[in-house]
Amino acid sequence: MTLRALIADDEPLARRLLAEYLRPHADIRLVAEASNGLEAAKAITEHQPELVLLDIQMPKLTGLEVLELTGRRDGVIFTTAHDAHALRAFELHAVDYLLKPFAQDRFDAALARARRLIGQPTPGLDRLLSPAAPHIARVLVRDPDTPGGLQVLAVDDIAYIESQADNVAFHAHGREHLKAQRISELEAQLDPTRFVRVHRSFIIHLAALQGLEKTDSDAYIARMKNGKRIPVSRSGYDRLRSVL
């Protein structure tokens, strides 16, 4: 089986060295390189590589933020020149880490371990990521108008979220951005004091709420500042009352 690999590092020499270290491994094919975290997130989403060689400190997004945005939890080998606290955690829980500078034999050992573990989620990554970011601040969404077809959207800019089949649609600044995710998963990642699920198909941002309207049938409608009217279920109304 040939494994597809991604190298993500902001240092050109580091990327070159990793590519050279990969050459003797005929079962691994390098499919993409990234020089910053945003490029890495886009490449992971586009290529779905089995193996990700990921630097921790990068421009635009850190390695940990890349994992948070993409949901990637397996086949990751971290590379870093510092951050001792993260290294201690990775040593216990991650597939492996490489502390720069490292030699070919250390790299080969990391690949051997990754081959054994690829396809097996690493629970330790969830335990590492969750305390650092208990509620997400950004999401990676599809955007055909941007290079790579993806963009990072700040949750503060979202007015409301709508479930659409196998996707969720984020409504921000008058546009709709799609992501393949279940609304129940997303609900658990958002700050419940700011984002409330008012209906099985809708989550609203309280900062974008204009007010509530009662209908003739004693149901409620959430009137958003952008003019959108969103149905509110009985349980959704109870949730709203608990935070408003």
N, C-alpha and C positions, 0 to 999 in steps of 0.2 A: 504494500500500500504506500503510495506517495503522499506525503504530508505537505500541505501548502503552508508557507511561513510568511510572516510579516515582521519587518524590523522597524521599530519606532524609536528614534533618538534624535535629539536636536544637533548633535555633533557629527559632521560629515565623516570624520576619521573613525568615530565609533561605529557608524553604519557600515563603513568600508571594512573594518575589522570583522564585524559580525558576518558580513557576506563572505569574506574569505574563510572564516571558520566553518561556514555552512558548506562550502564547496566539496569537501571530502565525503559528505553525507549524501549519497546518491538517492536516498529515499525521501529527501526533503527538497522542495522546489520553492525558491523565493518568488513570491507573487507581487509583493509591493513593499515600498519603503515610505516612511513618514518622518518629516522633520519637526513636527509639533504635535501636540495632543489632538487638535481638531482634525488634522490629516489622519492621524491614527484611528480616531473614532470612525471617520468616513470609510477608511480602508477596511476596518474590521466588518463594518456593515455591508460593504460592497462585495468583498472577497470571501468573507467567512473562513479565514484561515484556521487550520487546526492548531497551528503553533504561532504564538505571539511573543516576540522578544521586545519587551516594553521597558523603556526608561521611566524613572519615577518623576524627576524634575524636568519638565518641558514647557515651552511657551504655550500660551492659549489655554491648554488644559494639562493638568498633571496626569501621570499614569493612573493614579487612583480615580481621578475624575473620568478618564477614558473608560475604565471598567464600570463606573457608576452609570454613565450614560448609555453604554452599549449592553449592559447586563452580562458581560463576559465573565465567566468564573472558572473556566478550565483551559488547559493548554497554554498557560501564561508563565513565561520565565521573565522575572524582573532583572533589570540591569541598573546599577546605580553607583555613584561615586561617593555618596554620603547618606545621611538620614539613618542614624544608628537605630532609632526607635522602630522605624519601619522594618529594618533588616531583622531585628529580633523577632518581630511578628511573622515576617515571611519565612524565617528559618523554621518556625513551628508549623505554619499552615500552608504556605504557597507551594506550587509545584517545585519551584527552586528560585534562587536569586543568584546573581553574579555581581560581585563587588569589583568595580573597576580599580586597577587593571587586572584582568584575568587571562590565563593562558588557554591554549587549545585543549589541553587535557581536562581542565575544569569545565570548559564549555561542553566538551563531549560527554562528560558525566551528567551535566544538566540535561542534555538531549536524551540520554539514555533513560533518565528518570521521567522526562516528559513523555517519551514513547509509551512507558508503562501506564501513565496516568491519564493520557489524553482521552477525553470522552467521559471522564469521571469528574463530576463537579467537586470543587474544593470548598467545603463549608467554612473553613477558616477565613476565606476571603470575605464572606458575608459578615462574619464577626468583626473583621478588621474594618470594613467599609462602614458598617452601620453606625458605630459610635461617632465617627468623624462627620457623618452627614445623616442625622436621623430623619430629616425630611429633605427631599430633593429640592434643589434651587434652579436646576436647568434640565431640559429634556432634549434629546436628539430626535429631530423630526425630518420627514421627507419634504424637500423643497426643490421642485424642478427648475426654478429660476436661479439657483445658485450653483456654482461649480461643484461637481460631485453629487449634486442632487440632495444634499443634506444640509441642515443648519442647526445650530444650538439655539434653543428658545428659552428665555428666562421665564420661570413660572410667574414672576411678578407681572409679566405682560399679558398673561392669560386671563380672559374675561370668563370663559366657561369651557367646559370639556363635554363632548358628546360621544356616546358609544355608537359606532357604526360597524355592524357585522364583526369582523375580526380586528377592527382598528378602533382607535380613539382619535377624535378630531379635536385639536386645540384651536380655539378661536381667539385670535390676538390681533389687534390693530386692523380689524376689518378683514382679516384673512383666515383661511382654514388650513391647518397643518396636520397631516396624518402620521400616525405611528402605529405599528402592529403591536398591540398590547390590549389586555383585558382591562376594562374600567375598574374592576374590583382590585386588581393588582396596583393600578395607579392610585386608587383611593388610599391604600395603605402607605404609600410613599409620600403623600402630601400632608402638610400641616393641617390637622383637623380644626384648628382655631381660625384658619384663613380660607380653607377650601371645604365645602360641605356638599355631600351627595344628597341632592334634594329629590332625586328620582332615580329609578334603576338605570336610566340612560343619560343622566346629567349630573355633573359636578359643577358648582358655581364658585367663583372667587368673590368673597364677601366684599372686597374693595370695589368690585364692579357692579354690585347690587344697588339698584335705585330704590326698590321697595317691593312690598307684597300686595297683591290684589286678591280679594275674595270673589269668587264667581257665584252665579246664581245657584249652583249646585253645591255650595259650601266647600268647594275645593279652592286651592290657592294657586296663584301664578306668580312666579318671580319675574319682576320687571327689571331688566338689566339696563345699565347706563347707555349701552349701544342700541337700545330699542328692542332687543330680543326678549320675547316672552317665553318663559320656561315652566313647564308643569311641575308642581310640587306635590309629592305623595304625602300621605299622612305621616309616615315615618320620617320623610324628609322635612316636613314642617316641624316635627318634634326636635330634629337635629338642629334646625335653624333657631328655634326658640332657646335651645340650650346654650347657644353661643352669641346670640344677639342681645 
